[in-house]
Amino acid sequence: MSFVLAIDQGTTSSRAIVFRSDISIAAVAQQEFPQHFPASGWVEHEPEDIWTSTVMTCRDALEKAGLTAKDIAAIGITNQRETTVVWDRATGQAVHRAIVWQDRRTADICARLKAEGHEPEVSAKTGLIIDPYFSGTKVAWILDHVPGARERAERGELMFGTVDCYLLWRLTGGKVHATDATNASRTLLFNIHTGQWDDTLLRLLRVPRSMLPEVKDSSADFGTTAPDLFGGPIKVAGIAGDQQAATIGQACFTPGMMKSTYGTGCFALLNTGATPVKSNNKLLTTIAYQLAGVRTYALEGSIFVAGSAVQWLRDGLGIIKHAAETGPLADKSDSMQSVYLVPAFVGLGAPYWNPRVRGALFGLTRNTGPAELAHATLESVCYQTYDLWAAMRADWPDASVATIVLRVDGGMTASDWTMQRLADLLDAPVDRPMIQETTALGAAYLAGLNAGVYPEPEKFADNWRLEHRFRPAMSAATRERKLAGWARAVKGVLASDEGE
């Protein structure tokens, strides 16, 4: 049993990857599922789609690898975080579609809680800010808007979980209702200092304690799968939210190490060790992972739009057919133009946290065309990363962060143009690893650690391999001019604040 099966349940697709004991990949399967947008700013998934696509990809990956359940030492789960599912304890039926992390419907609830002065206490306990992004207000919304849901929840008939928790419950045939510390730390209901659900926060958001899962280490015994799913029982032994899993897959186990993942959005995490660092720059304090009861913390910056801006070029504007065309197109742009895209399509995340503003283009001329738009779109991801980078350097007391190397992963890192521009704007090296599947690898590692397939973190870190290092090559004057232009563009967007 030297294989580990990683479930990577993402925002637009479910994937399953079989890793060997040397962390090489034996097989990959992927399946997209529908997105639902019932109103402006609302994003939903059908929980049954999440479940069926997960099971199908697991079966496909096992078949492609020529393996059976007996060959798999353990399953690790990583998931789109903050996405919220509420389901019936007896039937397993969801009472509402899953409300996705991008969803902004609870903006009014968040505004009221802030106006009432609750944010300092919430932030002190959770490391988060009050924002629709997190799970807590989503649960409250479901309980308040689904007829009879609050009464059923008070009677102990309903369960809440993030996607990992929902999948675990289904995988184990309804036997295990649990999550790990990283996912719990994203709910607005969990005290990251005590490692417990917090009664004050539960009262504030009116979420009954009976709905909540047990919180375990990220590498732990989470039960076994129902035998009929994969032709035999398989142990589930690792769970982490996708950004934390990527941090583990990038072997960022030492305080001061930083990774940035470029998917639908972009998420940067800086390992701060055993000490939770309070941000003065609107970053989040979160649990990076919890092993053997010991919590390791991170500073996190969340950008809501990264890869989805390239999708907008493709699907919204129709100026490219494939994402891979964006870099070569950007290369053809007119160097005399300074076009800036602020992709606030669903508001701005860190370090601004304004859900009301919307995107804008600055610096347009009669000669602005597809090449300049592609250039501005790719650069927007780099500028947003710079904002996180600058905030982390200001928050992290260790001066060594000034010479830090950024480890990157996710779909957009395939673009050499974007990664070189990122290194140029950060004025720091950007390292792209050999194994790009870092999120799934992190989940596999957590499961394999528990199952005895993979070694302790320090030894596992020795397996990390560099594919390419991008070194800064831009002049200081050009960098400063471009960053100043970005700052003016963001200021313009924030000044609009018109909202819906």
HELIX and SHEET records of a PDB file:
HELIX    1   1 PRO A   47  ALA A   65  1                                  19    
HELIX    2   2 ALA A   69  ASP A   71  5                                   3    
HELIX    3   3 ALA A  107  ALA A  115  1                                   9    
HELIX    4   4 GLU A  119  THR A  126  1                                   8    
HELIX    5   5 SER A  135  HIS A  145  1                                  11    
HELIX    6   6 ALA A  149  GLU A  154  1                                   6    
HELIX    7   7 VAL A  163  LEU A  171  1                                   9    
HELIX    8   8 ALA A  181  ALA A  184  1                                   4    
HELIX    9   9 ASP A  199  LEU A  205  1                                   7    
HELIX   10  10 ARG A  209  MET A  211  5                                   3    
HELIX   11  11 PRO A  227  PHE A  230  1                                   4    
HELIX   12  12 ASP A  242  GLY A  249  1                                   8    
HELIX   13  13 GLY A  307  GLN A  311  1                                   5    
HELIX   14  14 TRP A  312  LEU A  317  3                                   6    
HELIX   15  15 ALA A  323  GLU A  325  5                                   3    
HELIX   16  16 THR A  326  ASP A  331  1                                   6    
HELIX   17  17 PRO A  370  ASP A  395  1                                  26    
HELIX   18  18 ALA A  399  THR A  403  5                                   5    
HELIX   19  19 GLY A  411  ALA A  414  5                                   4    
HELIX   20  20 ASP A  416  LEU A  426  1                                  11    
HELIX   21  21 THR A  438  ALA A  451  1                                  14    
HELIX   22  22 PRO A  457  ALA A  461  1                                   5    
HELIX   23  23 ALA A  476  SER A  496  1                                  21    
SHEET    1   A 5 ILE A  25  GLU A  32  0                                        
SHEET    2   A 5 SER A  13  PHE A  19 -1                                        
SHEET    3   A 5 PHE A   3  GLN A   9 -1                                        
SHEET    4   A 5 ILE A  72  ASN A  79  1                                        
SHEET    5   A 5 VAL A 236  GLY A 241  1                                        
SHEET    1   B 2 GLU A  44  HIS A  45  0                                        
SHEET    2   B 2 ALA A  98  ILE A  99 -1                                        
SHEET    1   C 2 THR A  84  ASP A  88  0                                        
SHEET    2   C 2 LEU A 158  THR A 162 -1                                        
SHEET    1   D 2 ALA A 178  ASP A 180  0                                        
SHEET    2   D 2 GLU A 214  LYS A 216  1                                        
SHEET    1   E 2 PHE A 190  ASN A 191  0                                        
SHEET    2   E 2 GLN A 196  TRP A 197 -1                                        
SHEET    1   F 7 LEU A 284  LEU A 291  0                                        
SHEET    2   F 7 VAL A 294  ILE A 303 -1                                        
SHEET    3   F 7 CYS A 266  GLY A 273 -1                                        
SHEET    4   F 7 MET A 258  TYR A 262 -1                                        
SHEET    5   F 7 LEU A 406  ASP A 409  1                                        
SHEET    6   F 7 VAL A 430  PRO A 433  1                                        
SHEET    7   F 7 LEU A 466  PHE A 470 -1                                        
SHEET    1   G 2 TYR A 340  VAL A 342  0                                        
SHEET    2   G 2 ALA A 360  PHE A 362 -1                                        
END                                                                             
